[in-house]
Amino acid sequence: MSDEAAAILRAKLPQETKIRSGGGWKLTVADAAAATGLSLADASSGLHVLVSEYRGHLRVGEEGDLVFIFPNGLEKPWETRDAITRAWDRALGFAIGAARFVVRAWVAIVLVGYVAIFVALLIAMMFGGSREDRGSSRGGGLGIALLRMVAEALFWTFHPFSPFRVDMGRESWTGRGARRHNAGPKTPFYERVDRFFFGPKKVPPPDVDALRRAVLGEIRALKGRIGIGDVMRVTGLTRDEVDPLMSRLLVDYEGEIDVSEEGGIAYRFPDVRKTVQALEADRPEPVWAKPVVARPLTGNSFGEDFFIGALNAFNLAMSTWVVVNGLTVDRLIAVLARVPKRLWPEPGTPIALGIVPLVFSIALFLLPLGRALYRSRERKRAARENGRRAVLRAVLDKAGTGGVTARELSETYRIAAGVEPTDAELTREVRALGGDVDIERAAEADGVHYRFVDLELEAKALEAEREAASDDEAKIGKVIFSSEV
């Protein structure tokens, strides 16, 4: 019935312009019932659906009455912005996916294929050419140097006693003999190259179902009575994000709202407590127990990155040498055919073995360099999020005892984020949690003191609700029927 009631409200409310307030809407359950003819119970359930759908908020009046606030009315101005964001994300994801595919193909063609071609070319340059030109050719000396570079890279990459050794997935040798590592599935080589140039894949954000499971775990652990602070504790969501979520949960799990005489809000979900297991349930981990960590630059070991970088550097060096010497296909054919040097074609602009691998090798090196520069932004973003969660923890711990000082919040933020918060950042976080400056206690605290009245009243209301909650709510009672034979 809640969805049907929401549909009636959605159709009728826009016609009642008298309940508009500014650019948004403010309604009580009685307002909605009077405007639509719905019962109070149906109007209440329908409003909760609309709060969830239109990103509304819940507030409590001085007399304990619920006020449903819709900042955008029954409109969704964010849909265009979200659609553009989703389209951009899809386009960016497609571009990155296509780029990853190109890089993986390039691994097979360039990092392996060009290395083989260039090594064959060096061998030909070392042993090819006519006898009178072989001794004076610079190709032999350069070939020896480059082949030695490749040999050294391979030696330090795969030698069992090298500090840069890479285990490419088969056998690993120690001084005691051969033994196989059982460290789990090995990462394919192309995937390591992909991570070297494009970095490890992003961890997807938690979905709505994961957030719901966390909140339901909190409900069961707290005797079916939770508040906004409890939801923020396990989800890390802001107050503006929690209100729509709670309204949806009230509808889906037959919850109720209790308002204390002082105006504290407690959400009751007695039916969610039903269980045949132990009554005592563990609370889910708080969000600040899982610090946000910036993604590593590649996710590979140093040895793996060294080997991949060495291959690309070899291609870069060889393609540069090919371009500098103008080794076109015709000149290379002359070299391989042992044509005397004086009869070689004039130098030209090599494309297949010069320009192409040179440009791509440079580009492939620029990718991790660019990500390394961008990674500082990811670190700052992760630090800010950890600081925000630390502030949330301090506020939830101290809200019920009269608030917290700005100095305490700043120190908490600094410990979690590693940097001092600016005054603007701290003020923004406090306001997002519903805090305000407590003038009376500011002098005693020798500085700014914040009080969170809503969370304080909520804590008192929840304490009373949980003390009154009976364990019988969680029991299913005596079994009177079973389909078991």
Order of alpha helices (4+ residues) and beta strands (2+ residues): alpha-beta-beta-alpha-alpha-beta-beta-alpha-alpha-alpha-alpha-beta-beta-alpha-alpha-beta-alpha-alpha-beta-beta-alpha-alpha-alpha-beta-alpha-alpha-beta-alpha-beta-alpha
